[in-house]
Amino acid sequence: PRWEEKRPKQGFAHSTPVLAEVGGRPQLLVAGSNVVQGVDPATGKVLWTCDARGDTVSPVLAGGLVYIDSGRGGPGLAVDPTGTGDVTKTHVRWKLGQVPEGYSSPVAAGGFLFRLHAPETLRCVKLGTGETAFTERLPGVQSSCSPIATPDGRVYCASAGKSYVLKAGAAAEILAVNDLADPGPASPAVADGALFLKGRRFLFCVRTKE
């Protein structure tokens, strides 16, 4: 082990820490059921901490803000990660009063944050303010699967069941809908230009034909 940092006052979490760059330096963004923190990945030292709920959702860094919510229903917030110490009263830039249940993590694209939640709903908020841009029902979408974004400005709400491709923007512009008929709760993975989708029976690889 390179380091070990005990967290006696922080709650449990089922999310994955996110390695990000803040101010030209690496930070490990770590959530808990009562907190979100920026940690020095080289030493384990906590750089900043903010009261928040992050039970199941991995933090997202975009537009200079870190967003987190519980995933079990409850408030969400965006915090500026450039502070030090307890930044709960100084660096929270906006809050969402109530985020419905959804065990997936959000994705940021084009100045917006895209979040899947029950029942079969995609919510889009403006990164700078937290204002809702749109809420769109996507029948059959798996709200436990985290959406992904691509450099060409598309958001993929993809799974081995029903998948949607949308244009990243302030309106719900659906570009494609596909169904592999093997729905499951796993998030998609991307590697070498291919999309990997795990259903309950099969593993699919989707890519451009050569």
Secondary structure, DSSP 8 states (H G I E B T S, - for coil): -------TT-----S--EEEEETTEEEEEEEETTEEEEE-TTT--EEEEEE---SS---EEETTEEEEE-SSSEEEEEE-TT--EE-TTTSEEEEEEEE----S--EEETTEEEEEETTTEEEEEETTT--EEEEEE-TT--TTS--EEETTTEEEE--SSEEEEEESSSS-EEEEEEE-S---S---EEETTEEEEE-SS-EEEE----
